[in-house]
Every structure is written in structure tokens, then in C-alpha cells.
Amino acid sequence: MTNIDTHVTLATYSQSVEAPVSNPAIPPLSRHKHKKKLNSKSGARRRHHILVYTGLILAAAIAVFPLLFMVSSSLKADDQQIFADLASWRAFFPVGELTLDNYAGVNDRVPAVRFFINSIIVTLAIVLLGLFVNSLIGFAIARIRFRGSKFVLSLVLATLMVPFETIAVPMIYWVSKLPTISWAKDGFLLSQGMLNTYQVQILPFVANALAIFLFVQQFKTIPKEFDEAAKVDGASWFTIYLKIIVPMSKSTFATVAIILMLPAWNSYLWPLMAVQQEDLRPVSVGMQYFFQLNPEWGQIMAYATLITLPMLILFVIFQKAFVTSLASSGVKG
């Protein structure tokens, strides 16, 4: 090869490197269509987000407006002002003549302090016992190998399909026959019938199918190598549960605590049927006291606000753990 041929070859190579390479597979018209298609996809995605957020805002408004109406009405002076504001936006805001007399008048209609104490005792007992019992059941189903574990879980979940109202009357019959333990001057007294006791408000609601399901789902995600290593060190099943499983499932325990707490605090039908003594009734039953005589809606809204605020505050405190646990349980096997 001569020097002239070498220079020509090098010049041709440099021109091919420096020249912009066009993709023959995508002609200019196709690139324009591709860009237009991407723009249309981004526009559709934007419209989808707008629709989603609009729906979420409407759902939040539907949930919040009754609470705003309840709190605002509890601060208004009389029923005439409450009914006059129903025709406008004023019904949802504390405007006009405001007062705290409705809250002061609650104790004149119901023994609110006694009812609150009863609800706190019953709710705490259900939550504490429920966390222990339901987590042990979930631990047994998820971690201990035995025949029929899946069938047992299916039976537990099947109970979710049975409305409580259908078994309330049979339960009243059975609890009236069961023995109860009470404290007397000389010591504990064993008598027949659980009616008009704290036990009848607590024991039927300790076991909870949804709580067991959440515990099972959570405990299944923990590697079983932890169990095997603990057994090598001589740990019992209860030690494994207490020292390994419980510390790794704190968010699920917080979620189950809320699930048990809400129905226990809001319970109305069961204590209305099973508890006739006024000094043992919970706060929800106190609502009927306002309708026995002339109902005053300001006081009714004040009482409803008082019994609603504790649960709202607790939900806000445990909201992150609650949402995290429920969202993760939906994707577990």
C-alpha cells in the first residue's frame, strides 16, 4: 500500500467518525410520532393523577365533614342556631354565638365520668388480653408444624362472615349460665351467670379473627432459621415467641391494638343487652340517655365529641404502624 492510499484511507476513516450517525431505523417522521406518543402518555398519566387525587379529596371530605359538624354543633348555644345553620356552610364551622355549656351539661344527663372509667377498663382488658391470646394463636398456626393448621386458619377466617347480631341472643343465654368470679368481703365469690359484670363485656371479644390473620401473616415472614437456632440453645416455644417473634412484630402489634380497641370502645348492642347496672355500662350506651327526655342536640354533639376524640388521637399516634402493617399484609403469602 502506498503513502497516498494510506492518507486516503485515514481521511475516509476520520470523516466517518466525525460525521453524525443517523439511525436509519427511526426516520424523522417516526421520531415525531414517537415523541407525540410519549407526550400523550404523560398527559394521560397526569389526568389519571388528577382524577385519583380528586377522588381522595372527595372521600376525605365525606369522612371529615360529619366530624366538623359534630364539633361545631357542640359549641353552639342552642338547637335553634344549629338548625338555622343547616342550610349553609355555617353548619360545618364554629361560627355565631359559641359556648362550652353543652359540655358542662353532659354530666347532668348521664354519669359520663363513670361511663368513661368503665370503657377504659373494658377496652384496656380486651386489648391486653387480645394481643396476648391472638398472637399466641397466630404463632401456633404460623410457626408450629401440625396437621390441619391451614384448616384451623380457614375456620378462624370463616367466623368473619358471621354477623355478630346473629349470635348475640345465643351468647346471652350461654353467658347467663357460665360461672363468674367476683370479689366479696371474705374473698373471691363464685356464682352462676356473667350478666352485669365486667367479664361479660371482656371475655367474648378477646379472640379476634382479623387479629389472628394479621399475626399469622406477619409471623410467616420471619425466617424459621431463628427458631432452629433458638432450639439448639435450648429455648422453648414460648421463649422463641417472647424473645424473637414479638420484638420483630411491633408494627403488627400496634395495628392489632387499634383493631381491638375501636370495637371495644364503640360497643353498644352487647352491653345494652348484657349489662343492666348503670355503674357498669360503657360510654356508647350513655348516648341513649339523651333521647329519654327532650333531646338537646348541642349536648348530644358534645357527648359524641367526647367519646370520639380519644380514638381519633390514638389512631393519629399509631397511624404509621397501622397503615404499614395492613399494606404489607396484603402482599404476604
HUMO-V989737 format. One record per residue. N is the residue number from 0. RES is the residue in one letter. PHI is phi in degrees with one decimal (* if undefined). NEAR is the number of other C-alpha atoms within 12 Angstrom. Layout:
BEGIN
N/RES/PHI/NEAR, N/RES/PHI/NEAR
END
This chain:
BEGIN
0/M/*/8, 1/T/-82.8/8, 2/N/-64.4/9, 3/I/-64.8/10, 4/D/-63.8/11, 5/T/-65.2/12, 6/H/-65.1/13, 7/V/-65.5/14, 8/T/-65.7/15, 9/L/-64.9/14, 10/A/-65.1/14, 11/T/-63.4/14, 12/Y/-65.2/13, 13/S/-65.4/13, 14/Q/-66.0/13, 15/S/-68.0/13, 16/V/-75.4/11, 17/E/-75.5/10, 18/A/-71.1/10, 19/P/-64.5/9, 20/V/-92.8/10, 21/S/-98.3/11, 22/N/-83.8/10, 23/P/-68.6/10, 24/A/-73.0/10, 25/I/-121.0/13, 26/P/-65.6/12, 27/P/-53.6/13, 28/L/-66.6/12, 29/S/-68.6/14, 30/R/-62.8/16, 31/H/-65.6/13, 32/K/-66.6/14, 33/H/-63.9/15, 34/K/-63.9/15, 35/K/-65.4/14, 36/K/-66.4/14, 37/L/-63.2/14, 38/N/-63.8/14, 39/S/-67.2/14, 40/K/-66.2/14, 41/S/-64.6/14, 42/G/-65.5/14, 43/A/-65.8/14, 44/R/-65.1/14, 45/R/-65.4/14, 46/R/-64.2/14, 47/H/-62.4/14, 48/H/-63.3/14, 49/I/-62.4/14, 50/L/-64.9/14, 51/V/-63.5/14, 52/Y/-67.8/14, 53/T/-63.8/14, 54/G/-63.6/14, 55/L/-65.6/14, 56/I/-64.7/15, 57/L/-64.4/14, 58/A/-64.0/13, 59/A/-63.9/15, 60/A/-64.8/16, 61/I/-62.4/14, 62/A/-77.6/14, 63/V/-85.8/17, 64/F/-57.5/21, 65/P/-60.7/20, 66/L/-67.0/25, 67/L/-63.4/25, 68/F/-63.8/33, 69/M/-62.9/31, 70/V/-67.2/36, 71/S/-64.5/37, 72/S/-66.7/45, 73/S/-68.0/40, 74/L/-97.7/35, 75/K/-86.7/37, 76/A/-66.9/29, 77/D/-150.2/27, 78/D/-67.2/24, 79/Q/-60.5/17, 80/Q/-66.9/26, 81/I/-62.6/34, 82/F/-70.6/20, 83/A/-67.9/18, 84/D/-83.4/23, 85/L/-65.2/17, 86/A/-84.9/11, 87/S/-144.3/14, 88/W/-66.7/16, 89/R/-61.2/22, 90/A/-64.1/29, 91/F/-101.5/27, 92/F/-135.3/26, 93/P/-77.0/24, 94/V/-122.5/24, 95/G/90.2/20, 96/E/-78.9/21, 97/L/-110.7/21, 98/T/-157.7/23, 99/L/-104.1/23, 100/D/-63.6/23, 101/N/-63.2/31, 102/Y/-69.3/31, 103/A/-67.4/20, 104/G/-82.1/24, 105/V/-62.3/33, 106/N/-66.8/23, 107/D/-75.9/17, 108/R/-99.4/26, 109/V/-138.7/30, 110/P/-77.0/25, 111/A/-61.6/33, 112/V/-62.5/23, 113/R/-63.2/21, 114/F/-63.9/31, 115/F/-64.9/29, 116/I/-61.2/21, 117/N/-60.9/34, 118/S/-65.6/38, 119/I/-64.8/31, 120/I/-62.3/26, 121/V/-65.2/38, 122/T/-65.3/36, 123/L/-62.2/26, 124/A/-64.2/29, 125/I/-64.5/37, 126/V/-66.9/36, 127/L/-65.8/28, 128/L/-65.1/25, 129/G/-65.0/37, 130/L/-60.7/37, 131/F/-69.6/28, 132/V/-68.4/26, 133/N/-66.6/34, 134/S/-68.5/42, 135/L/-66.1/31, 136/I/-63.6/32, 137/G/-62.3/40, 138/F/-63.9/40, 139/A/-63.6/30, 140/I/-69.8/30, 141/A/-86.0/33, 142/R/-112.4/33, 143/I/-95.9/25, 144/R/-81.6/13, 145/F/-153.7/12, 146/R/-67.5/11, 147/G/84.8/14, 148/S/-64.3/20, 149/K/-66.7/20, 150/F/-66.1/13, 151/V/-61.9/22, 152/L/-63.2/28, 153/S/-63.8/19, 154/L/-63.9/18, 155/V/-61.8/26, 156/L/-68.5/21, 157/A/-64.1/16, 158/T/-66.5/20, 159/L/-66.9/18, 160/M/-81.9/15, 161/V/-95.5/14, 162/P/-65.4/10, 163/F/-62.8/20, 164/E/-60.0/15, 165/T/-76.3/14, 166/I/-110.5/17, 167/A/-63.9/21, 168/V/-66.8/16, 169/P/-59.2/16, 170/M/-65.4/25, 171/I/-60.0/28, 172/Y/-63.7/17, 173/W/-70.1/19, 174/V/-69.7/29, 175/S/-72.8/23, 176/K/-99.8/16, 177/L/-76.7/19, 178/P/-76.7/18, 179/T/-134.3/22, 180/I/-109.6/19, 181/S/-131.2/20, 182/W/-96.4/12, 183/A/-118.9/10, 184/K/-63.1/7, 185/D/-90.5/7, 186/G/134.6/9, 187/F/-75.8/11, 188/L/-122.6/13, 189/L/-99.2/14, 190/S/-138.2/18, 191/Q/-90.7/17, 192/G/97.9/24, 193/M/-97.0/30, 194/L/-62.2/34, 195/N/61.1/28, 196/T/-139.8/32, 197/Y/-70.3/34, 198/Q/-60.4/30, 199/V/-68.4/36, 200/Q/-90.0/41, 201/I/-107.7/38, 202/L/-59.7/27, 203/P/-65.3/27, 204/F/-119.0/38, 205/V/-71.5/35, 206/A/-76.4/31, 207/N/-139.0/35, 208/A/-64.1/31, 209/L/-65.0/36, 210/A/-63.4/41, 211/I/-61.3/41, 212/F/-61.4/42, 213/L/-63.4/44, 214/F/-65.2/47, 215/V/-60.9/39, 216/Q/-61.1/30, 217/Q/-69.1/39, 218/F/-67.2/39, 219/K/-68.1/26, 220/T/-79.5/23, 221/I/-83.7/24, 222/P/-56.5/16, 223/K/-75.9/21, 224/E/-62.0/15, 225/F/-61.7/23, 226/D/-63.6/29, 227/E/-64.9/18, 228/A/-66.3/15, 229/A/-68.0/21, 230/K/-64.2/18, 231/V/-60.9/12, 232/D/-82.8/13, 233/G/89.2/13, 234/A/-77.7/18, 235/S/-85.3/18, 236/W/-61.9/23, 237/F/-68.0/23, 238/T/-65.5/20, 239/I/-60.7/31, 240/Y/-61.2/32, 241/L/-76.8/21, 242/K/-94.3/17, 243/I/-114.3/28, 244/I/-71.7/34, 245/V/-60.7/26, 246/P/-62.1/18, 247/M/-91.9/21, 248/S/-131.6/31, 249/K/-65.0/25, 250/S/-65.9/28, 251/T/-68.3/40, 252/F/-63.0/39, 253/A/-64.9/35, 254/T/-64.1/37, 255/V/-64.4/45, 256/A/-59.5/42, 257/I/-68.6/39, 258/I/-61.9/39, 259/L/-78.1/36, 260/M/-71.8/38, 261/L/-61.2/31, 262/P/-65.6/27, 263/A/-66.1/37, 264/W/-71.7/41, 265/N/-92.2/31, 266/S/-58.4/32, 267/Y/-128.4/25, 268/L/-64.1/26, 269/W/-64.3/34, 270/P/-64.8/39, 271/L/-65.3/28, 272/M/-86.0/25, 273/A/-97.3/35, 274/V/-125.6/30, 275/Q/-105.1/20, 276/Q/-77.7/19, 277/E/-65.0/22, 278/D/-77.3/24, 279/L/-115.8/32, 280/R/-80.6/43, 281/P/-87.5/43, 282/V/-67.4/40, 283/S/-63.8/34, 284/V/-66.4/37, 285/G/-62.2/37, 286/M/-62.5/34, 287/Q/-69.9/22, 288/Y/-63.3/27, 289/F/-73.8/28, 290/F/-104.9/16, 291/Q/-75.2/12, 292/L/-113.2/10, 293/N/-68.9/13, 294/P/-71.5/18, 295/E/-110.5/31, 296/W/-68.6/33, 297/G/-63.5/35, 298/Q/-69.4/39, 299/I/-61.3/36, 300/M/-68.1/36, 301/A/-65.1/36, 302/Y/-66.3/42, 303/A/-62.6/35, 304/T/-64.6/30, 305/L/-63.4/31, 306/I/-85.5/34, 307/T/-92.5/24, 308/L/-57.7/19, 309/P/-57.6/23, 310/M/-70.5/28, 311/L/-63.7/20, 312/I/-64.2/15, 313/L/-66.4/22, 314/F/-65.3/23, 315/V/-62.2/16, 316/I/-65.1/16, 317/F/-101.5/25, 318/Q/-61.7/23, 319/K/-62.2/19, 320/A/-65.2/24, 321/F/-63.0/26, 322/V/-66.6/22, 323/T/-61.6/22, 324/S/-68.7/31, 325/L/-67.3/28, 326/A/-67.6/18, 327/S/-71.4/20, 328/S/-68.0/25, 329/G/-76.6/14, 330/V/-112.7/13, 331/K/-88.5/18, 332/G/-81.4/14
END
